[in-house]
Amino acid sequence: MNGRIRCPALERRIVSAEDAARLIEDGMTVGVSGFTPSGCPKAVPAALARQATEEGRHVRIALLSGASTGGEIDTLLGGAGVIARRAPYITSEALRDVINAGGTAYRDGHLGSMARDVRGGRYGKLDLAIVEACAITEDGGIVPTTAVGCAQTYVRQAERVIVELNLTQPAELEGLHDLYAAADPPCCPPIPLTEVSQRIGRTAIPCDPDKIAAVVITEIPEKPRPLAPENADSRAIAGHLVAFLDAERAAGRPFAGRVPLQSGVGSVANAVLEGLMDSDFSHLCFYSEVMQDGVLDLIDAGKADFCSATSLSLSAAGMGRLLGNLDRYRDRIVLRDSEISNSPEVIRRLGVVAMNTAVEADLYGNVNSSHICGTRIFNGIGGSGDYARSAGLSVFMTASTARGGRISSIVPMVTHVDHTEHDVDVLVTEQGLADLRGLSPKERAERILACCAHPDYRPALREYFDAACAACGPVQTPHLLDRCFALHQRFLQRGTMREPSGDGD
């Protein structure tokens, strides 16, 4: 294996995926590496799903991750009835259906807090960690692959560890990671990260070799994320946002071209990156959860200098480009623990411009990014809360309508609140951009009505707002809850609430 296992004692612990899966017992709490499908273990979860479905083996576990996972975990294990509890984030449609049917207890949470919460005991004892690696060092250190997530904490906290050594992941990934062990309260020191390109940690996850119960050799290739297609709405949103950032730069404000950018995933995020490519911005840098193909394009074009992330969320073409040119990209990219990539402390220190997507937004700027009609989970809050609440500039983006225009994404009151008006500086739809900074609730409502609402729905929203102001008098935030509900029902009669694409971060 050409030096992939550099700790000789661990060569004696090489077992099949089937044998390793039998180490997972009913009632266990299991943590897995990865963030999005990148860097997730594949062989052992798939083997466990086969044992549950083909052998009738009864295993119900609590499953913890860094974010969403690959299909071998959430889709297969969820469909096999193995996942009793799940945290902190999902994107699998199959598991989403199980959760909404009551078959899995799901705890949606901020991704940046997950590692600390596990160390603090909020999820109880961690029995097992399953981590994908491209190498194991002489002292048992685990070298991650294309994502980090919470892997370092899971290895530290777990009683036993299973390592999936994936030979399809190049050994040259070693050195791409910067793994820093954050301290816990009380009185923990600050994270010593003051520049996006700075390295403050190790290149491998420390692990006592005696803790590694099994090593599974795999050759299961990663299933890269398809590149979400742009459309007219996403391009219009990107155009409004890039023009706004350009105006901010012209006004001499710090939040355009001089601080790191954070971008979620999906068609809107891709369009924003493309818009930056066509702009005259240069020397951009990114401090984000994920790195998409558009960031590679910006690096290759000399318009971006560096990207710090916790996951390489690339298409097949993008992953091939990166892995085929690692020597060229190595000094431009770093992968960190999600606890660091999503750290409110670091985000605030760097002054990040955070750009995330919404399911719906209301007249006062509150945002729902996780639920459909207020009751059914879609994905979860993801990392958007980590960034929105601490960013130098917090931007949320959505098309003004969904389902072919049959429903408005701008509503009187969101059906579920993930991001309050206090954490939303700018709201953008294809109709326009509403700069909400410094405005009162009524002023925000006027700005959102004028700039973001679709013309087909603006009269109904205007009628509601005027009636609320008239009925409530000179209050801070006028609402008529009965009419708010009725207007929601009118919107919903024209189509079901939009189910957004992307990872929701």
N, C-alpha and C positions, 0 to 999 in steps of 0.2 A: 504493500500500500504506500510505498515511497515516502516513508516518514510521517504518515498521517497520525499514527499512534506512537508517540515518542516516549511513553511510559510503559516499559516492557511488562510490568505486572498486569496491565489492563488488557493485554492481548489474550490472557487466559479467561477473560470475562466476555469474550465475543460469543453472542448467542443469536438465535433466530428472532425475528420479530414476533413470531407466535409465542416463543418461550418468554420473551420480555413482557408481552402483554399479560401473561398469567401472573406477573408480579403485581398487577393492578387488581385490587380486591374490592368487594362491595363495601360501600361506605367511606372509601378513601377520599381525600382532597388532593387533587393533582394539579400542578402548575405546568404549563407548556411554554416553550420559547416562541419567539416570532411576534410579528406585528403586521397586520393584514396577512394575506397568505404567505408573505415572505418569511423565510427563516423558521417555519413551523415544522415540528416532527410529522412524518407522514406514514412510515411503515407500521409503527407500534399502534397508533390509534386505529388505523385501518384493520390491523389484525384483531384488535379488541372488538371492533364492530362485527367482524366475521364470526368471532366466537359467540357473540351475543345473538346474532341472527341465525347462524347455521347450527350451532351446538345448543342453543338455548341457555347459554351461560348467563346467570343472573348477576349483573354488576351495575350498580347505580353509584355514580361518583359526583362530587362537586368539582367542576372544571374551571380553573382560573387561567387567564392568558394575559398578554400585553394589550391586545385589541381584538379585532376580528381574527379568524384563523382560516386555514385552507379547508377545502371540502372534506379531506380525510378526517378532520376533527369534528367541526360543528355539524356538517351535513350528514356524514356517515354515522357518527356516534349519536347525534340527535335523532336520526331516523331509526336507529337501533334501540332507542329508549335507554341509553346508557347515562345520559346527562341528567342528573337529578337537580343540580343547581349550577348556575352559570354566572360568571362575572368577568370583566366589566363591560364587554361590548361584543356585538354580533353583526354580521351582514348576511349570514346564510338564510335563504328563504325557507328552507326546510325546518331549521331550528326555530326561526321566527314563528312559524305556524304552530310548532309544538308549545312554545312559550305562551302564545296567545290562546291556545287551547287548554292551558293549565297544566301541561305535562312536565314543564321545567320551571323551577323558581329562578327568575332572572333578576340580578341586582345590577342596574345600570349605574355606572359611576364615572367620575373623572379619571381619565387614564393616567394623568400625572400623579395621582394619589394612590394608585393601586399598590405599588411596591411598599410604600410606607404603611399602608393599611394592613398588608399581609404581615410585615414585620411587627406591627402593633397588635397582632392577634385577632383582628376583626373577622377573619375567616377561619379561626381555629388552627389546629395543628396541620401543617402541610406534610402529607405522607410521602409524596413522590413528585419529582420534577422530571420532565422528559424534554430534552434539549437537543436541537439539531446543531451539529458542528461540522467544520471542515477539517479540524485537526484537534489532537489532544497533546498538550505539551508534556515535557519531562516530569513535571511535578503534578500532573493531573489537570492542569488548566484547560478549560474548554474554550476553543476558538469558535465564536458564532459564525453564521453564514451571512445571509442578506438582510437580517434584522436582529435587533437586540430585545426590545420590549422590556419585560420584567425578568428576563432569564437569570440575571445575576442574583436577584433577591430570591427567586425560586430555588436556585441551586444552594444558596446559603441557608435557607430555612428548611428545606426538605430533609427528611430522615434518610432517604435514598434517592439516587439519581440514575436515570437511564439516558445514555448518550446515543443518539442516532448519528453515526458518522456517514455523511452523504458524499459519496465520491463524485457525484455530478457537480458539486460545488467546488470551484477551484481552490486549491490550497493557497493560492496567491491572495485570497481574501484576508489572510492573516496580516494584521497591521492596519486594516481599514477601521478598526473599532477603537473607541476610547471609553473604557469602562471604569466609571468612578463610583465608589461605594459611599453613598450619601449617609450622613450621620442622622441619628434620630433625636428628638427632643428628650429632655429639656436642654436648653442652652447649646444647641448644636451649632457648629461654626458655619459661616457662609460657604456656599459652593464657590470655589475659586475660579469661576469662569467669567471673564470680562471681554473676550473677543470670540467671534463665531468660530474662527479657525484654531483656537487654542486647544491644546491637548492637556488633560489633567489626570488621566487614569491609565489603566493597563490595556493591553491588547487581547487578553484572555480572561475568562471568568475563573477566579481561584476556586479550586475544589480539591479536597483531600481524596486521593485515589481510593482509599478504603470506603468512601461514601458511594462510589460508582458501582452499582449493583450489576449493570449489564451494559455492554456496548453492542449496538446493532449496526452492521454494515449495510448501507442502502445505496441504491442507484436510481432513486425516484426523482425525476427532474421536477423543478419548481414549475408550477402553472402560473405564468406571469399574468398580471392584471391586464385585460384588454383596455386599449386606449379609448376612453369615453369620447364619442363623436361630438364635435361642436355643431351647433345649430344657429339659426338667426338670432334667437333670444340670447344665447350664451355669448355670441360675438358682440351683441349690442351692450350687454352688461359689462363685458370686458372693455369696450370702448369708453363707456361712461367712467369706469373706474380708473383707467389709465389716464384719461383726460383730467380727472380729479387729482390724481397724484402729481401730474405735471403742473397743475395750478398750485398745488401745495409747495412744490419745489420752487416755482416762480415767486411765491410769496415769502420764501426764505424759511419755511417751517421745516422742522427736522424730520418729519415723518414721510419723506418722499426722496428716495434715492440715497439716503445717508444712514439708514438703519436697516436691519434685516427684515425680510419678508417671510411670512408664514402663509402657506396656501394649502387648502384641503385638497380633496380629490374629486374627480368628476368632470363633466363637460364644461361647466363654468370655470373651474380652476384651470383646465387646459386652455380655455380661450383667453384667460387673463395672462397666462404665461406666453401665449402666442402674441398677445397684444404688447407685452413688454419687449418681445423680440423685434416687433416692428416699430418700437418707439426709439427715442434717442437716449434712453436711460443706459448707463454703463456702470461697471464696477458694482453690480448688484451682489447681494449675498442673501442666503436663506437660512433661517433658523426655524426648523419645522419638524413635524412628525415624520413625514414621508417625502421622498424625492421622486418626482415624476419625470417623464421623458422630456418635458419642456425645460426643466432645469438643465439637463444634459445639453439640449439645444443652445441654451443661453451660455453655458460654459464653453461649448465648441465655437460659438460665434464671438467669444471674447467679451460678452456683455455681462457675465456673472463670474465672480472670482471664487466663491466658495459656497458649499452647502453642508450644513449640519442637520442630521436627521436621526431617526431611530430605525427607519425601514427604507429599503429600496423598492418602491411601489411602481415598478416599471412594466411596460409592455414587453412582449417577446423580443421585438426589435431593439428596444431600449436596453433590456438586460443583456442581449448579445453584444451590443455596442460597448456597454460598460465592462463586461467581463473580458471582452476581447482586447480592451485597451486599459487594463488596470494600472499599468505603469504611468499612463498619461493622466489618469484621474485621481491617483492615490493622494496627491497633495492638494486636491480640490474638494474632497468629500470625506466626511467622518460620520460614523454611526455610533450613537450614544445610547445609554439606558433611557427608556421612556421617562423615567423619573427626572432625568436631566433635560431631555429635549422638551418636556412639558412642564418644567419647573416654573411656577409663577415668579419665584425670586429672580431667576435668570431672564425670563421673558420681560419682566419689568425693568431690570437693569439694562438690557440691550435696547429697550424701546421698540419692540417688534411691531410691525404693521401686520395685524392678523386678518386674514380673509377667509371666511367660512360660509357655508351654505345653510339656508333655512328651509324648513317645510312650509312655514307660514309666519307672518309677522302681523302685529296689530297696529292700530292707529297711533299708539303711544310708543311704539318701538320695541315692545316685548317680542321675543322670538321663541318659537317652538321648532326644535331641530330633531325631535326623537319620536313623536307619536302621530298616529293617524286618527283624526277625529277625537283626540284627547284620551283615548282608551287603549288603542292597540299599539304596542311597541313596533317601531320600524327597525331602527338600528340601535340608537342610543345617543347619548350626548357626546360620546367620544372624547376627543381632545379639544373640542371647540371651546368648552368652558375654561380649560386651563389657559388658553390664549386670550379669549375675550375679556376675562375679568382682570387681566394683568397687562394687556398690550398697550403700547403707546397710542395706537389707533386701532379700533375694533370695527371691522367691516363685515356685514352680513349681506349675502346675495341670494336672490331667488327670482325665477320668472314670475311675473305678476299674475299669471293664470296657470292652470293645469288642466289636464284631461281635455286637450284641444280647445281650451278657452271656456270650458263648462263650469269652472270653479275659480274663485278668486283666492290668490295666496295672500292678499292683504285683507284682513278681517277686523271686525270691531274689537274683539278680544280673543287672543290665542286660546286654543282649547287645552294647551299644556304649556307651561312656562319653563323653558330651559335657561334662557338668558333674559334677565330683566332689562328694562329700559336703561338702567344705570350702566350696563356693560355694552351698549350698542351705540357707537358713535356715528356710523354711516350705514344707510340701508340703500341697496341698489337693486333695481329690476331693469328689464329691457326698456321700460318707459322712461327711466331717468334715475338720478341719484339724489338722495335726501341727506344732507349734512345736518345731523341732529345735535351737534356739539353746542352746549351752552343754552339749549332751548328748554322752555317749560313744557309740560305735557300737552297743553293746548297748541302751543306753537309747533311741537313735533307732529301732532295730528294734521295740522294745516299743511306742513311741509310734505308729509308722506302722501296725503291725498293729492297734492298738486304734482308731485314728482314720481311716485311709485305705483299708484293704483292704476289698473287698466281702465280705459274710458268706458268700457261696458259696465263696470261695477262701481265706478266713481259716483254716479248719482245716488245709488243706494247707500253707499258708505257716507256720503255727504249728508243725506237725509237723516241717517242714524246719528251722526255727530252733532248736527244742528239741534236735533230733538233732545239729545242728552244734555247739551249745554243749556237749552231752554228749560228743561225740567229740573236740572240740578242746580241751576244758578251759578254764582261765581265761586265754584269749588275748584280744587286743584286738578282733579282727574274725573271728569263727568262720565258716568256710565249708566245705562239702563239695562240691567241684566236680563229682563224678560225680552226686550226687543233685540238685545245682542244675540240671545239664543234663537229667536225667531229668524233673524237675518242669516245666521249660520245655517239654519234648516233650509231657507230659500236657496242659499248657495249650493248646499249639498244635494238638493233635488235635481240640480243640473248635471251632477256627476260626482263621483266619489273623490275623496281627498287625495291629492297627489302623493304617490309613493316615490320619493326622491331617489336618484341614482347616486352612487359614490359611497364613500366610507363615513361621511358625516362629520369629518374632523374640521 
